[in-house]
Amino acid sequence: MEFYSSPIWISLKVSFIATIITVILGILAAKWITDYKGKMKGILDAILTLPLVLPPTVIGFFLLILLGRNGPIGEFLIKFDKNLIFSWQAEVITATVVAFPLMYKTTRGAFEQIDQNVINAARTLGVAEWRIFCNIMIPLSWPGMAAGGILAFTRALGEFGATLMVAGNIPGKTQTIPIAIYFAVANGEMDKALKLVLLIVGISMIVIVLTNLWSDYQLKFTSNSRRD
């Protein structure tokens, strides 16, 4: 039982924390790029999207360079007797990096679908930019942001390659469900691997179904409010 509970707990903990961070950073980055009018927009967008197309081993390599004892972040943390490599915090960072582009691209697409006349009208009436963002852009972009959050969570939940490089396979500490599946198969423990596979599929399906139900409820609530 301990074999199953440990990867489950670690995976859910890492995925939820990474999703929260990803949603916040993704929304802020999407808002920034949407408003940005400079010549570097294409390059900045490419940099923010890059983890989506890079192989997991490449992402893991870059994170090892940054977070390792000789890297800029790792060397700084060593001064405080902290080490991120082979820790669950490293898994959160890895999951956030690989899931971020999905949240960013989906949210940016939702922002760009908003009728610009609505935003311009609010600005003409003297509405502050932060209120436009919170009271107009966020509500109108909710379905896209919810979709981005779902994709980010499932991507974080299924992350394997980069996580294995940065956090390793330490049972009870860094062994997530995907890593446990891999090593169960490698050891010929197919029954254990199958149970974990079914578990991660079930978790992903539950998250998607619940989010879809919530989105449908929000749409119906909004429609009824407009009629009233």
N, C-alpha and C positions, 0 to 999 in steps of 0.2 A: 504493500500500500504506500509505503514511503517513496518508492520509485516513481509512482504516478503523481502523488500529491506535490512533491517538490518541483518538478518541471511545470506543472499546472500553475502553481502559485507564482513561481518566478516569471512565467510567460505573461500571466494576467497583470501582475504588478508592473512589469517592464512596459507592456503594451499600453496600459492605461496612463501611466505617467508620460510615456513618450507621445501618446496621442494628445494629451492636454497641452504639452509644450508645442507640439507640431501645429495644433489648431491655432494657438495664439500667434506663433511666429508666422504661420502661413497666411493668416488674415492680415497681419501687419505688413508682410512683404508684398502681398497682392495689392493692398491699398497703395503702398509706396510706388510700386511699378506702374500701377494704373494711372496715378497722378503724375508720374515722372515724364518730362517732355524732352529730356536731354538726348544727345547723340549716342550715349552709352546704353540706351534702353535695351537694345538687342543683345549686347554683350552681357549685361547684368541678368537679363532673363535667362540666357544660356547658362550662366554660372549657377543660378538658383535651380535650374532644371537638370543640371548635369548628373546628380546622383541617380536620376531616373534611368539613365541609359548606360551608366558605367557598370562594369561587372562588379559583383559584391566583393571579390578579392581585391580589386583596385581600391574600392572604398575602404576596406579593412586595412590595406597597406597605408593609405594616407592617414587614417586615424591612428595607426600605430606610430607613424612618424610624429604626429602632433601630440599624442597622449603618452608616448613612451618616455622612459627616464631621460633620454637625450633630446626629446622634443621640447618645443617652447612651452607648451602647457604642462607636460609632465615634469619638466625641470623646475618650473615654478611651484608646482604642488609638492614636490619633494622637500622644499624648504619648510613646508608645514607638516612634513611627515605623512603626506597623502600620496596614494598611488591608485590611479584609475584602472590600469590594465588588470585584466582578470578579476573584475568586480561587476556587480549587477549595475552599478552606475555607468560603467562603460557600455553595457548592453542598452541602457536607456539612451545614451548619446548616439550609439550606432543606429538604433531603431528610429530615433528622431531624424537623423540624417537621411536614411533611405525612404522614410515616409513623407518627409517634408515636401518634395516636389509634387506629390499627388494632391496634397492639401492646397499648396500654392497655386498650381495650374487650374484646379477646379474652381477655387475661390476667385481667382483673377478672371476666369471666363464668366463667372456669375456677375462680378462687378461690371464687366464690360457690356453685359446684356441690359443693364439698367438704362432706361431712357434718360439721356443726358439733359433733356428739357426739364425733367423733374428736379434734377440737381441744380440746374441753372436758375430755375424759378425760386428754389429755396435760398440760393445765394442772393438773388435780387431782393428777396424779402428780409435780408440781413441775418439769416440763420448762420450760426457759427459752424465752422468746418467739422468740429468734433460732434456736433449735434446732427449734422447731415450724415456723418459716418454712422453714428449710433442709431439714429431714428429713421433713416431712409435706406442707406446702403445695406446695413446688416439685415433688416427685416426683408427687403426685396431679394436679397441674395441667400436667404436661409436654405432653400432646397439644395442649391449648389454647394453651400458650405457643409450641410449635413452629409451630402454625398462624399465630399472631400474628407470629412471626419471618418466616415465608414471605411473608405479606401485606406486612409492613414492607419487606422487601427488594425485592419486585416493585414496590411503590409508589415506593420511592426510585429504582429503576432507570428507571421510566417517567416521573418528574417532568419537567415541561417549562415550564409557564407562569411559576411563581414563580422557577424557576432562571434563566430567560432574563432576567427583570427584575433579579435581584440579581447574577448572575454574568456575564451577557451571552453572546456567541457569539465566543469567542476560540479559534481552531483551535490545538490542541496544549496548551491551558491550561484552558479551561472548556467546550469544545464536547463535550457528551455525545452519546450515540447519538440520543435523541429530538430534540435541537436540530439535530444533523447531518441527520436525516431531514427535518425541516421545511425547512431551507435547501436541501437537495438537491431537494426537490419544488419549492420556490420558484424554483430556477434551472433547472427542467426536466430535472434529472438523475434520471430515474425509475429507471434501472437501479441506480444507487447507493442510492437510497432503498429500493428493494425488497430489496436485499441486507442493508441495515441492519435493515429491518423483520424479515426472516427471522431475522437474527442475534439480535435482542432477544427474539423469540418463542422461539427455541431455548434461549437462556440461561434464560428464565423457566420453560420446560417442564422443563429438566434439574434446576433447583433444586427444583421441586415434586415431581418423580418421586423424586429422591434423598432428600428429606425424608420422603416417604411410605414409602419402603422402610425408612428408619431407624426411623420410628415403628412400622411393622409388626414390625420386628426387636425393638424394645424391648418391645412388647406380648407377643410370643411368649416372650421371655426372662423377663419378669415372670411369665407364666402357668406356665412350666416350673419357675421357682424356687418358686412357691407349692405346686406339686404335690410337689416334692421335700421 
